[in-house]
């Protein structure tokens, strides 16, 4: 049981670091003054799901779910 807890802890730390890096790589949600004139409706704005930004959002969601699940498992296993 101790080996499983150690493995989960290492995976938890790796996910934490990856999540921090991926969140810092993402652009801010505010479009600045360009949103006033409609400059936000560019090709990349419309196809955000297929861009690098869209991929980072999807990876972030997966890592957050894994983070919460592993945190719960490690918390339950601490008894």
mmCIF file of the N, C-alpha and C atoms, coordinates in Angstrom:
data_MODEL
# 
_entry.id   MODEL 
# 
loop_
_atom_site.group_PDB 
_atom_site.id 
_atom_site.type_symbol 
_atom_site.label_atom_id 
_atom_site.label_alt_id 
_atom_site.label_comp_id 
_atom_site.label_asym_id 
_atom_site.label_entity_id 
_atom_site.label_seq_id 
_atom_site.pdbx_PDB_ins_code 
_atom_site.Cartn_x 
_atom_site.Cartn_y 
_atom_site.Cartn_z 
_atom_site.occupancy 
_atom_site.B_iso_or_equiv 
_atom_site.pdbx_formal_charge 
_atom_site.auth_seq_id 
_atom_site.auth_comp_id 
_atom_site.auth_asym_id 
_atom_site.auth_atom_id 
_atom_site.pdbx_PDB_model_num 
ATOM 1   N N  . UNK A 1 1  ? 0.822   -1.196 0.000   1.00 0.00 ? 1  UNK A N  1 
ATOM 2   C CA . UNK A 1 1  ? 0.000   0.000  0.000   1.00 0.00 ? 1  UNK A CA 1 
ATOM 3   C C  . UNK A 1 1  ? 0.863   1.256  0.000   1.00 0.00 ? 1  UNK A C  1 
ATOM 4   N N  . UNK A 1 2  ? 2.013   1.174  0.659   1.00 0.00 ? 2  UNK A N  1 
ATOM 5   C CA . UNK A 1 2  ? 2.909   2.333  0.722   1.00 0.00 ? 2  UNK A CA 1 
ATOM 6   C C  . UNK A 1 2  ? 3.498   2.639  -0.647  1.00 0.00 ? 2  UNK A C  1 
ATOM 7   N N  . UNK A 1 3  ? 3.730   1.609  -1.442  1.00 0.00 ? 3  UNK A N  1 
ATOM 8   C CA . UNK A 1 3  ? 4.277   1.818  -2.782  1.00 0.00 ? 3  UNK A CA 1 
ATOM 9   C C  . UNK A 1 3  ? 3.264   2.538  -3.657  1.00 0.00 ? 3  UNK A C  1 
ATOM 10  N N  . UNK A 1 4  ? 1.994   2.152  -3.559  1.00 0.00 ? 4  UNK A N  1 
ATOM 11  C CA . UNK A 1 4  ? 0.941   2.806  -4.343  1.00 0.00 ? 4  UNK A CA 1 
ATOM 12  C C  . UNK A 1 4  ? 0.801   4.273  -3.939  1.00 0.00 ? 4  UNK A C  1 
ATOM 13  N N  . UNK A 1 5  ? 0.886   4.539  -2.645  1.00 0.00 ? 5  UNK A N  1 
ATOM 14  C CA . UNK A 1 5  ? 0.783   5.921  -2.168  1.00 0.00 ? 5  UNK A CA 1 
ATOM 15  C C  . UNK A 1 5  ? 1.962   6.752  -2.674  1.00 0.00 ? 5  UNK A C  1 
ATOM 16  N N  . UNK A 1 6  ? 3.151   6.170  -2.693  1.00 0.00 ? 6  UNK A N  1 
ATOM 17  C CA . UNK A 1 6  ? 4.327   6.872  -3.199  1.00 0.00 ? 6  UNK A CA 1 
ATOM 18  C C  . UNK A 1 6  ? 4.194   7.169  -4.688  1.00 0.00 ? 6  UNK A C  1 
ATOM 19  N N  . UNK A 1 7  ? 3.721   6.190  -5.450  1.00 0.00 ? 7  UNK A N  1 
ATOM 20  C CA . UNK A 1 7  ? 3.530   6.372  -6.895  1.00 0.00 ? 7  UNK A CA 1 
ATOM 21  C C  . UNK A 1 7  ? 2.483   7.451  -7.155  1.00 0.00 ? 7  UNK A C  1 
ATOM 22  N N  . UNK A 1 8  ? 1.371   7.414  -6.432  1.00 0.00 ? 8  UNK A N  1 
ATOM 23  C CA . UNK A 1 8  ? 0.334   8.431  -6.607  1.00 0.00 ? 8  UNK A CA 1 
ATOM 24  C C  . UNK A 1 8  ? 0.829   9.822  -6.207  1.00 0.00 ? 8  UNK A C  1 
ATOM 25  N N  . UNK A 1 9  ? 1.661   9.890  -5.184  1.00 0.00 ? 9  UNK A N  1 
ATOM 26  C CA . UNK A 1 9  ? 2.205   11.176 -4.761  1.00 0.00 ? 9  UNK A CA 1 
ATOM 27  C C  . UNK A 1 9  ? 3.130   11.757 -5.832  1.00 0.00 ? 9  UNK A C  1 
ATOM 28  N N  . UNK A 1 10 ? 3.958   10.915 -6.435  1.00 0.00 ? 10 UNK A N  1 
ATOM 29  C CA . UNK A 1 10 ? 4.846   11.375 -7.506  1.00 0.00 ? 10 UNK A CA 1 
ATOM 30  C C  . UNK A 1 10 ? 4.024   11.842 -8.707  1.00 0.00 ? 10 UNK A C  1 
ATOM 31  N N  . UNK A 1 11 ? 2.999   11.084 -9.082  1.00 0.00 ? 11 UNK A N  1 
ATOM 32  C CA . UNK A 1 11 ? 2.129   11.471 -10.192 1.00 0.00 ? 11 UNK A CA 1 
ATOM 33  C C  . UNK A 1 11 ? 1.413   12.778 -9.859  1.00 0.00 ? 11 UNK A C  1 
ATOM 34  N N  . UNK A 1 12 ? 0.989   12.936 -8.620  1.00 0.00 ? 12 UNK A N  1 
ATOM 35  C CA . UNK A 1 12 ? 0.304   14.154 -8.165  1.00 0.00 ? 12 UNK A CA 1 
ATOM 36  C C  . UNK A 1 12 ? 1.224   15.372 -8.303  1.00 0.00 ? 12 UNK A C  1 
ATOM 37  N N  . UNK A 1 13 ? 2.479   15.224 -7.944  1.00 0.00 ? 13 UNK A N  1 
ATOM 38  C CA . UNK A 1 13 ? 3.436   16.323 -8.049  1.00 0.00 ? 13 UNK A CA 1 
ATOM 39  C C  . UNK A 1 13 ? 3.691   16.671 -9.513  1.00 0.00 ? 13 UNK A C  1 
ATOM 40  N N  . UNK A 1 14 ? 3.825   15.652 -10.351 1.00 0.00 ? 14 UNK A N  1 
ATOM 41  C CA . UNK A 1 14 ? 4.042   15.890 -11.786 1.00 0.00 ? 14 UNK A CA 1 
ATOM 42  C C  . UNK A 1 14 ? 2.843   16.609 -12.398 1.00 0.00 ? 14 UNK A C  1 
ATOM 43  N N  . UNK A 1 15 ? 1.633   16.178 -12.040 1.00 0.00 ? 15 UNK A N  1 
ATOM 44  C CA . UNK A 1 15 ? 0.428   16.835 -12.548 1.00 0.00 ? 15 UNK A CA 1 
ATOM 45  C C  . UNK A 1 15 ? 0.359   18.272 -12.049 1.00 0.00 ? 15 UNK A C  1 
ATOM 46  N N  . UNK A 1 16 ? 0.733   18.507 -10.810 1.00 0.00 ? 16 UNK A N  1 
ATOM 47  C CA . UNK A 1 16 ? 0.722   19.867 -10.258 1.00 0.00 ? 16 UNK A CA 1 
ATOM 48  C C  . UNK A 1 16 ? 1.660   20.788 -11.028 1.00 0.00 ? 16 UNK A C  1 
ATOM 49  N N  . UNK A 1 17 ? 2.863   20.302 -11.310 1.00 0.00 ? 17 UNK A N  1 
ATOM 50  C CA . UNK A 1 17 ? 3.819   21.104 -12.059 1.00 0.00 ? 17 UNK A CA 1 
ATOM 51  C C  . UNK A 1 17 ? 3.348   21.344 -13.494 1.00 0.00 ? 17 UNK A C  1 
ATOM 52  N N  . UNK A 1 18 ? 2.823   20.291 -14.142 1.00 0.00 ? 18 UNK A N  1 
ATOM 53  C CA . UNK A 1 18 ? 2.333   20.432 -15.511 1.00 0.00 ? 18 UNK A CA 1 
ATOM 54  C C  . UNK A 1 18 ? 1.155   21.395 -15.568 1.00 0.00 ? 18 UNK A C  1 
ATOM 55  N N  . UNK A 1 19 ? 0.280   21.313 -14.601 1.00 0.00 ? 19 UNK A N  1 
ATOM 56  C CA . UNK A 1 19 ? -0.880  22.202 -14.552 1.00 0.00 ? 19 UNK A CA 1 
ATOM 57  C C  . UNK A 1 19 ? -0.447  23.653 -14.377 1.00 0.00 ? 19 UNK A C  1 
ATOM 58  N N  . UNK A 1 20 ? 0.529   23.892 -13.548 1.00 0.00 ? 20 UNK A N  1 
ATOM 59  C CA . UNK A 1 20 ? 1.042   25.249 -13.341 1.00 0.00 ? 20 UNK A CA 1 
ATOM 60  C C  . UNK A 1 20 ? 1.633   25.803 -14.632 1.00 0.00 ? 20 UNK A C  1 
ATOM 61  N N  . UNK A 1 21 ? 2.439   25.007 -15.320 1.00 0.00 ? 21 UNK A N  1 
ATOM 62  C CA . UNK A 1 21 ? 3.071   25.459 -16.557 1.00 0.00 ? 21 UNK A CA 1 
ATOM 63  C C  . UNK A 1 21 ? 2.030   25.720 -17.641 1.00 0.00 ? 21 UNK A C  1 
ATOM 64  N N  . UNK A 1 22 ? 1.068   24.828 -17.790 1.00 0.00 ? 22 UNK A N  1 
ATOM 65  C CA . UNK A 1 22 ? 0.063   24.981 -18.841 1.00 0.00 ? 22 UNK A CA 1 
ATOM 66  C C  . UNK A 1 22 ? -0.826  26.186 -18.574 1.00 0.00 ? 22 UNK A C  1 
ATOM 67  N N  . UNK A 1 23 ? -1.175  26.436 -17.329 1.00 0.00 ? 23 UNK A N  1 
ATOM 68  C CA . UNK A 1 23 ? -1.995  27.610 -17.011 1.00 0.00 ? 23 UNK A CA 1 
ATOM 69  C C  . UNK A 1 23 ? -1.225  28.888 -17.304 1.00 0.00 ? 23 UNK A C  1 
ATOM 70  N N  . UNK A 1 24 ? 0.060   28.908 -16.998 1.00 0.00 ? 24 UNK A N  1 
ATOM 71  C CA . UNK A 1 24 ? 0.859   30.098 -17.279 1.00 0.00 ? 24 UNK A CA 1 
ATOM 72  C C  . UNK A 1 24 ? 1.074   30.314 -18.775 1.00 0.00 ? 24 UNK A C  1 
ATOM 73  N N  . UNK A 1 25 ? 1.003   29.266 -19.571 1.00 0.00 ? 25 UNK A N  1 
ATOM 74  C CA . UNK A 1 25 ? 1.170   29.385 -21.019 1.00 0.00 ? 25 UNK A CA 1 
ATOM 75  C C  . UNK A 1 25 ? -0.066  29.964 -21.709 1.00 0.00 ? 25 UNK A C  1 
ATOM 76  N N  . UNK A 1 26 ? -1.216  29.896 -21.063 1.00 0.00 ? 26 UNK A N  1 
ATOM 77  C CA . UNK A 1 26 ? -2.454  30.340 -21.694 1.00 0.00 ? 26 UNK A CA 1 
ATOM 78  C C  . UNK A 1 26 ? -2.535  31.855 -21.733 1.00 0.00 ? 26 UNK A C  1 
ATOM 79  N N  . UNK A 1 27 ? -3.248  32.349 -22.750 1.00 0.00 ? 27 UNK A N  1 
ATOM 80  C CA . UNK A 1 27 ? -3.458  33.787 -22.877 1.00 0.00 ? 27 UNK A CA 1 
ATOM 81  C C  . UNK A 1 27 ? -4.566  34.209 -21.925 1.00 0.00 ? 27 UNK A C  1 
ATOM 82  N N  . UNK A 1 28 ? -4.599  35.494 -21.607 1.00 0.00 ? 28 UNK A N  1 
ATOM 83  C CA . UNK A 1 28 ? -5.653  36.034 -20.767 1.00 0.00 ? 28 UNK A CA 1 
ATOM 84  C C  . UNK A 1 28 ? -6.980  36.035 -21.500 1.00 0.00 ? 28 UNK A C  1 
ATOM 85  N N  . UNK A 1 29 ? -8.052  36.048 -20.759 1.00 0.00 ? 29 UNK A N  1 
ATOM 86  C CA . UNK A 1 29 ? -9.383  36.037 -21.372 1.00 0.00 ? 29 UNK A CA 1 
ATOM 87  C C  . UNK A 1 29 ? -9.813  37.408 -21.862 1.00 0.00 ? 29 UNK A C  1 
ATOM 88  N N  . UNK A 1 30 ? -9.198  38.457 -21.370 1.00 0.00 ? 30 UNK A N  1 
ATOM 89  C CA . UNK A 1 30 ? -9.574  39.796 -21.820 1.00 0.00 ? 30 UNK A CA 1 
ATOM 90  C C  . UNK A 1 30 ? -8.916  40.069 -23.170 1.00 0.00 ? 30 UNK A C  1 
ATOM 91  N N  . UNK A 1 31 ? -9.686  40.548 -24.101 1.00 0.00 ? 31 UNK A N  1 
ATOM 92  C CA . UNK A 1 31 ? -9.178  40.807 -25.440 1.00 0.00 ? 31 UNK A CA 1 
ATOM 93  C C  . UNK A 1 31 ? -8.618  42.216 -25.570 1.00 0.00 ? 31 UNK A C  1 
ATOM 94  N N  . UNK A 1 32 ? -8.689  43.023 -24.530 1.00 0.00 ? 32 UNK A N  1 
ATOM 95  C CA . UNK A 1 32 ? -8.171  44.375 -24.572 1.00 0.00 ? 32 UNK A CA 1 
ATOM 96  C C  . UNK A 1 32 ? -9.064  45.292 -25.385 1.00 0.00 ? 32 UNK A C  1 
ATOM 97  N N  . UNK A 1 33 ? -8.489  46.334 -25.913 1.00 0.00 ? 33 UNK A N  1 
ATOM 98  C CA . UNK A 1 33 ? -9.255  47.308 -26.675 1.00 0.00 ? 33 UNK A CA 1 
ATOM 99  C C  . UNK A 1 33 ? -9.643  46.780 -28.049 1.00 0.00 ? 33 UNK A C  1 
ATOM 100 N N  . UNK A 1 34 ? -9.025  45.708 -28.508 1.00 0.00 ? 34 UNK A N  1 
ATOM 101 C CA . UNK A 1 34 ? -9.368  45.150 -29.813 1.00 0.00 ? 34 UNK A CA 1 
ATOM 102 C C  . UNK A 1 34 ? -10.772 44.579 -29.854 1.00 0.00 ? 34 UNK A C  1 
ATOM 103 N N  . UNK A 1 35 ? -11.319 44.224 -28.713 1.00 0.00 ? 35 UNK A N  1 
ATOM 104 C CA . UNK A 1 35 ? -12.671 43.665 -28.667 1.00 0.00 ? 35 UNK A CA 1 
ATOM 105 C C  . UNK A 1 35 ? -13.729 44.725 -28.930 1.00 0.00 ? 35 UNK A C  1 
ATOM 106 N N  . UNK A 1 36 ? -13.394 45.978 -28.693 1.00 0.00 ? 36 UNK A N  1 
ATOM 107 C CA . UNK A 1 36 ? -14.362 47.053 -28.907 1.00 0.00 ? 36 UNK A CA 1 
ATOM 108 C C  . UNK A 1 36 ? -14.652 47.230 -30.393 1.00 0.00 ? 36 UNK A C  1 
ATOM 109 N N  . UNK A 1 37 ? -13.602 47.185 -31.222 1.00 0.00 ? 37 UNK A N  1 
ATOM 110 C CA . UNK A 1 37 ? -13.776 47.416 -32.650 1.00 0.00 ? 37 UNK A CA 1 
ATOM 111 C C  . UNK A 1 37 ? -14.100 46.140 -33.417 1.00 0.00 ? 37 UNK A C  1 
ATOM 112 N N  . UNK A 1 38 ? -14.145 45.009 -32.745 1.00 0.00 ? 38 UNK A N  1 
ATOM 113 C CA . UNK A 1 38 ? -14.470 43.758 -33.425 1.00 0.00 ? 38 UNK A CA 1 
ATOM 114 C C  . UNK A 1 38 ? -13.256 43.025 -33.942 1.00 0.00 ? 38 UNK A C  1 
ATOM 115 N N  . UNK A 1 39 ? -12.082 43.410 -33.501 1.00 0.00 ? 39 UNK A N  1 
ATOM 116 C CA . UNK A 1 39 ? -10.858 42.768 -33.972 1.00 0.00 ? 39 UNK A CA 1 
ATOM 117 C C  . UNK A 1 39 ? -10.699 41.365 -33.404 1.00 0.00 ? 39 UNK A C  1 
ATOM 118 N N  . UNK A 1 40 ? -11.513 40.999 -32.443 1.00 0.00 ? 40 UNK A N  1 
ATOM 119 C CA . UNK A 1 40 ? -11.411 39.670 -31.847 1.00 0.00 ? 40 UNK A CA 1 
ATOM 120 C C  . UNK A 1 40 ? -11.999 38.592 -32.755 1.00 0.00 ? 40 UNK A C  1 
ATOM 121 N N  . UNK A 1 41 ? -12.745 38.986 -33.787 1.00 0.00 ? 41 UNK A N  1 
ATOM 122 C CA . UNK A 1 41 ? -13.336 38.013 -34.698 1.00 0.00 ? 41 UNK A CA 1 
ATOM 123 C C  . UNK A 1 41 ? -12.374 37.679 -35.824 1.00 0.00 ? 41 UNK A C  1 
ATOM 124 N N  . UNK A 1 42 ? -11.224 37.205 -35.469 1.00 0.00 ? 42 UNK A N  1 
ATOM 125 C CA . UNK A 1 42 ? -10.262 36.777 -36.468 1.00 0.00 ? 42 UNK A CA 1 
ATOM 126 C C  . UNK A 1 42 ? -10.426 35.295 -36.708 1.00 0.00 ? 42 UNK A C  1 
ATOM 127 N N  . UNK A 1 43 ? -9.619  34.760 -37.600 1.00 0.00 ? 43 UNK A N  1 
ATOM 128 C CA . UNK A 1 43 ? -9.672  33.325 -37.890 1.00 0.00 ? 43 UNK A CA 1 
ATOM 129 C C  . UNK A 1 43 ? -9.361  32.517 -36.643 1.00 0.00 ? 43 UNK A C  1 
ATOM 130 N N  . UNK A 1 44 ? -8.348  32.923 -35.897 1.00 0.00 ? 44 UNK A N  1 
ATOM 131 C CA . UNK A 1 44 ? -7.967  32.167 -34.695 1.00 0.00 ? 44 UNK A CA 1 
ATOM 132 C C  . UNK A 1 44 ? -9.002  32.312 -33.591 1.00 0.00 ? 44 UNK A C  1 
ATOM 133 N N  . UNK A 1 45 ? -9.712  33.426 -33.555 1.00 0.00 ? 45 UNK A N  1 
ATOM 134 C CA . UNK A 1 45 ? -10.760 33.605 -32.560 1.00 0.00 ? 45 UNK A CA 1 
ATOM 135 C C  . UNK A 1 45 ? -11.945 32.693 -32.817 1.00 0.00 ? 45 UNK A C  1 
ATOM 136 N N  . UNK A 1 46 ? -12.265 32.484 -34.097 1.00 0.00 ? 46 UNK A N  1 
ATOM 137 C CA . UNK A 1 46 ? -13.407 31.637 -34.445 1.00 0.00 ? 46 UNK A CA 1 
ATOM 138 C C  . UNK A 1 46 ? -13.079 30.159 -34.315 1.00 0.00 ? 46 UNK A C  1 
ATOM 139 N N  . UNK A 1 47 ? -11.840 29.784 -34.581 1.00 0.00 ? 47 UNK A N  1 
ATOM 140 C CA . UNK A 1 47 ? -11.423 28.382 -34.541 1.00 0.00 ? 47 UNK A CA 1 
ATOM 141 C C  . UNK A 1 47 ? -10.535 28.109 -33.330 1.00 0.00 ? 47 UNK A C  1 
ATOM 142 N N  . UNK A 1 48 ? -10.934 28.639 -32.209 1.00 0.00 ? 48 UNK A N  1 
ATOM 143 C CA . UNK A 1 48 ? -10.111 28.525 -31.008 1.00 0.00 ? 48 UNK A CA 1 
ATOM 144 C C  . UNK A 1 48 ? -9.993  27.076 -30.524 1.00 0.00 ? 48 UNK A C  1 
ATOM 145 N N  . UNK A 1 49 ? -10.991 26.245 -30.806 1.00 0.00 ? 49 UNK A N  1 
ATOM 146 C CA . UNK A 1 49 ? -10.941 24.856 -30.374 1.00 0.00 ? 49 UNK A CA 1 
ATOM 147 C C  . UNK A 1 49 ? -9.885  24.053 -31.081 1.00 0.00 ? 49 UNK A C  1 
ATOM 148 N N  . UNK A 1 50 ? -9.493  24.486 -32.272 1.00 0.00 ? 50 UNK A N  1 
ATOM 149 C CA . UNK A 1 50 ? -8.491  23.763 -33.062 1.00 0.00 ? 50 UNK A CA 1 
ATOM 150 C C  . UNK A 1 50 ? -7.105  24.369 -32.930 1.00 0.00 ? 50 UNK A C  1 
ATOM 151 N N  . UNK A 1 51 ? -6.989  25.478 -32.263 1.00 0.00 ? 51 UNK A N  1 
ATOM 152 C CA . UNK A 1 51 ? -5.704  26.158 -32.138 1.00 0.00 ? 51 UNK A CA 1 
ATOM 153 C C  . UNK A 1 51 ? -4.926  25.629 -30.933 1.00 0.00 ? 51 UNK A C  1 
ATOM 154 N N  . UNK A 1 52 ? -3.755  26.186 -30.761 1.00 0.00 ? 52 UNK A N  1 
ATOM 155 C CA . UNK A 1 52 ? -2.915  25.823 -29.615 1.00 0.00 ? 52 UNK A CA 1 
ATOM 156 C C  . UNK A 1 52 ? -3.600  26.203 -28.306 1.00 0.00 ? 52 UNK A C  1 
ATOM 157 N N  . UNK A 1 53 ? -4.276  27.344 -28.314 1.00 0.00 ? 53 UNK A N  1 
ATOM 158 C CA . UNK A 1 53 ? -4.986  27.791 -27.110 1.00 0.00 ? 53 UNK A CA 1 
ATOM 159 C C  . UNK A 1 53 ? -6.103  26.816 -26.742 1.00 0.00 ? 53 UNK A C  1 
ATOM 160 N N  . UNK A 1 54 ? -6.833  26.337 -27.740 1.00 0.00 ? 54 UNK A N  1 
ATOM 161 C CA . UNK A 1 54 ? -7.895  25.369 -27.486 1.00 0.00 ? 54 UNK A CA 1 
ATOM 162 C C  . UNK A 1 54 ? -7.353  24.066 -26.935 1.00 0.00 ? 54 UNK A C  1 
ATOM 163 N N  . UNK A 1 55 ? -6.199  23.651 -27.458 1.00 0.00 ? 55 UNK A N  1 
ATOM 164 C CA . UNK A 1 55 ? -5.583  22.423 -26.965 1.00 0.00 ? 55 UNK A CA 1 
ATOM 165 C C  . UNK A 1 55 ? -5.126  22.588 -25.512 1.00 0.00 ? 55 UNK A C  1 
ATOM 166 N N  . UNK A 1 56 ? -4.592  23.770 -25.186 1.00 0.00 ? 56 UNK A N  1 
ATOM 167 C CA . UNK A 1 56 ? -4.165  24.011 -23.810 1.00 0.00 ? 56 UNK A CA 1 
ATOM 168 C C  . UNK A 1 56 ? -5.346  23.992 -22.847 1.00 0.00 ? 56 UNK A C  1 
ATOM 169 N N  . UNK A 1 57 ? -6.486  24.499 -23.288 1.00 0.00 ? 57 UNK A N  1 
ATOM 170 C CA . UNK A 1 57 ? -7.685  24.487 -22.440 1.00 0.00 ? 57 UNK A CA 1 
ATOM 171 C C  . UNK A 1 57 ? -8.145  23.052 -22.197 1.00 0.00 ? 57 UNK A C  1 
ATOM 172 N N  . UNK A 1 58 ? -8.131  22.233 -23.233 1.00 0.00 ? 58 UNK A N  1 
ATOM 173 C CA . UNK A 1 58 ? -8.549  20.832 -23.079 1.00 0.00 ? 58 UNK A CA 1 
ATOM 174 C C  . UNK A 1 58 ? -7.602  20.076 -22.161 1.00 0.00 ? 58 UNK A C  1 
ATOM 175 N N  . UNK A 1 59 ? -6.296  20.295 -22.330 1.00 0.00 ? 59 UNK A N  1 
ATOM 176 C CA . UNK A 1 59 ? -5.312  19.629 -21.463 1.00 0.00 ? 59 UNK A CA 1 
ATOM 177 C C  . UNK A 1 59 ? -5.480  20.093 -20.022 1.00 0.00 ? 59 UNK A C  1 
ATOM 178 N N  . UNK A 1 60 ? -5.763  21.369 -19.832 1.00 0.00 ? 60 UNK A N  1 
ATOM 179 C CA . UNK A 1 60 ? -5.975  21.902 -18.483 1.00 0.00 ? 60 UNK A CA 1 
ATOM 180 C C  . UNK A 1 60 ? -7.154  21.221 -17.813 1.00 0.00 ? 60 UNK A C  1 
ATOM 181 N N  . UNK A 1 61 ? -8.249  21.057 -18.557 1.00 0.00 ? 61 UNK A N  1 
ATOM 182 C CA . UNK A 1 61 ? -9.432  20.394 -17.981 1.00 0.00 ? 61 UNK A CA 1 
ATOM 183 C C  . UNK A 1 61 ? -9.124  18.962 -17.559 1.00 0.00 ? 61 UNK A C  1 
ATOM 184 N N  . UNK A 1 62 ? -8.404  18.227 -18.395 1.00 0.00 ? 62 UNK A N  1 
ATOM 185 C CA . UNK A 1 62 ? -8.063  16.837 -18.069 1.00 0.00 ? 62 UNK A CA 1 
ATOM 186 C C  . UNK A 1 62 ? -7.159  16.787 -16.837 1.00 0.00 ? 62 UNK A C  1 
ATOM 187 N N  . UNK A 1 63 ? -6.159  17.655 -16.797 1.00 0.00 ? 63 UNK A N  1 
ATOM 188 C CA . UNK A 1 63 ? -5.246  17.668 -15.661 1.00 0.00 ? 63 UNK A CA 1 
ATOM 189 C C  . UNK A 1 63 ? -5.928  18.083 -14.362 1.00 0.00 ? 63 UNK A C  1 
ATOM 190 N N  . UNK A 1 64 ? -6.889  18.989 -14.449 1.00 0.00 ? 64 UNK A N  1 
ATOM 191 C CA . UNK A 1 64 ? -7.619  19.393 -13.239 1.00 0.00 ? 64 UNK A CA 1 
ATOM 192 C C  . UNK A 1 64 ? -8.443  18.231 -12.702 1.00 0.00 ? 64 UNK A C  1 
ATOM 193 N N  . UNK A 1 65 ? -9.090  17.488 -13.590 1.00 0.00 ? 65 UNK A N  1 
ATOM 194 C CA . UNK A 1 65 ? -9.873  16.327 -13.154 1.00 0.00 ? 65 UNK A CA 1 
ATOM 195 C C  . UNK A 1 65 ? -8.950  15.292 -12.507 1.00 0.00 ? 65 UNK A C  1 
ATOM 196 N N  . UNK A 1 66 ? -7.818  15.004 -13.143 1.00 0.00 ? 66 UNK A N  1 
ATOM 197 C CA . UNK A 1 66 ? -6.861  14.057 -12.556 1.00 0.00 ? 66 UNK A CA 1 
ATOM 198 C C  . UNK A 1 66 ? -6.329  14.565 -11.217 1.00 0.00 ? 66 UNK A C  1 
ATOM 199 N N  . UNK A 1 67 ? -6.079  15.848 -11.123 1.00 0.00 ? 67 UNK A N  1 
ATOM 200 C CA . UNK A 1 67 ? -5.588  16.451 -9.887  1.00 0.00 ? 67 UNK A CA 1 
ATOM 201 C C  . UNK A 1 67 ? -6.576  16.239 -8.749  1.00 0.00 ? 67 UNK A C  1 
ATOM 202 N N  . UNK A 1 68 ? -7.847  16.520 -9.016  1.00 0.00 ? 68 UNK A N  1 
ATOM 203 C CA . UNK A 1 68 ? -8.873  16.387 -7.976  1.00 0.00 ? 68 UNK A CA 1 
ATOM 204 C C  . UNK A 1 68 ? -9.068  14.926 -7.584  1.00 0.00 ? 68 UNK A C  1 
ATOM 205 N N  . UNK A 1 69 ? -9.090  14.035 -8.575  1.00 0.00 ? 69 UNK A N  1 
ATOM 206 C CA . UNK A 1 69 ? -9.296  12.611 -8.282  1.00 0.00 ? 69 UNK A CA 1 
ATOM 207 C C  . UNK A 1 69 ? -8.135  12.057 -7.463  1.00 0.00 ? 69 UNK A C  1 
ATOM 208 N N  . UNK A 1 70 ? -6.923  12.349 -7.866  1.00 0.00 ? 70 UNK A N  1 
ATOM 209 C CA . UNK A 1 70 ? -5.754  11.835 -7.121  1.00 0.00 ? 70 UNK A CA 1 
ATOM 210 C C  . UNK A 1 70 ? -5.684  12.479 -5.740  1.00 0.00 ? 70 UNK A C  1 
ATOM 211 N N  . UNK A 1 71 ? -6.029  13.737 -5.609  1.00 0.00 ? 71 UNK A N  1 
ATOM 212 C CA . UNK A 1 71 ? -6.050  14.378 -4.294  1.00 0.00 ? 71 UNK A CA 1 
ATOM 213 C C  . UNK A 1 71 ? -7.058  13.696 -3.381  1.00 0.00 ? 71 UNK A C  1 
ATOM 214 N N  . UNK A 1 72 ? -8.234  13.363 -3.926  1.00 0.00 ? 72 UNK A N  1 
ATOM 215 C CA . UNK A 1 72 ? -9.244  12.670 -3.118  1.00 0.00 ? 72 UNK A CA 1 
ATOM 216 C C  . UNK A 1 72 ? -8.767  11.280 -2.725  1.00 0.00 ? 72 UNK A C  1 
ATOM 217 N N  . UNK A 1 73 ? -8.159  10.562 -3.654  1.00 0.00 ? 73 UNK A N  1 
ATOM 218 C CA . UNK A 1 73 ? -7.664  9.211  -3.353  1.00 0.00 ? 73 UNK A CA 1 
ATOM 219 C C  . UNK A 1 73 ? -6.569  9.272  -2.296  1.00 0.00 ? 73 UNK A C  1 
ATOM 220 N N  . UNK A 1 74 ? -5.649  10.219 -2.422  1.00 0.00 ? 74 UNK A N  1 
ATOM 221 C CA . UNK A 1 74 ? -4.591  10.336 -1.425  1.00 0.00 ? 74 UNK A CA 1 
ATOM 222 C C  . UNK A 1 74 ? -5.132  10.768 -0.071  1.00 0.00 ? 74 UNK A C  1 
ATOM 223 N N  . UNK A 1 75 ? -6.182  11.567 -0.065  1.00 0.00 ? 75 UNK A N  1 
ATOM 224 C CA . UNK A 1 75 ? -6.794  12.009 1.190   1.00 0.00 ? 75 UNK A CA 1 
ATOM 225 C C  . UNK A 1 75 ? -7.542  10.859 1.859   1.00 0.00 ? 75 UNK A C  1 
ATOM 226 N N  . UNK A 1 76 ? -8.260  10.086 1.081   1.00 0.00 ? 76 UNK A N  1 
ATOM 227 C CA . UNK A 1 76 ? -9.003  8.943  1.642   1.00 0.00 ? 76 UNK A CA 1 
ATOM 228 C C  . UNK A 1 76 ? -8.033  7.885  2.152   1.00 0.00 ? 76 UNK A C  1 
ATOM 229 N N  . UNK A 1 77 ? -6.929  7.706  1.438   1.00 0.00 ? 77 UNK A N  1 
ATOM 230 C CA . UNK A 1 77 ? -5.953  6.693  1.827   1.00 0.00 ? 77 UNK A CA 1 
ATOM 231 C C  . UNK A 1 77 ? -5.068  7.087  2.989   1.00 0.00 ? 77 UNK A C  1 
ATOM 232 N N  . UNK A 1 78 ? -5.236  8.288  3.519   1.00 0.00 ? 78 UNK A N  1 
ATOM 233 C CA . UNK A 1 78 ? -4.366  8.740  4.607   1.00 0.00 ? 78 UNK A CA 1 
ATOM 234 C C  . UNK A 1 78 ? -4.816  8.285  5.987   1.00 0.00 ? 78 UNK A C  1 
ATOM 235 N N  . UNK A 1 79 ? -5.925  7.581  6.075   1.00 0.00 ? 79 UNK A N  1 
ATOM 236 C CA . UNK A 1 79 ? -6.419  7.122  7.381   1.00 0.00 ? 79 UNK A CA 1 
ATOM 237 C C  . UNK A 1 79 ? -5.572  6.048  7.961   1.00 0.00 ? 79 UNK A C  1 
# 
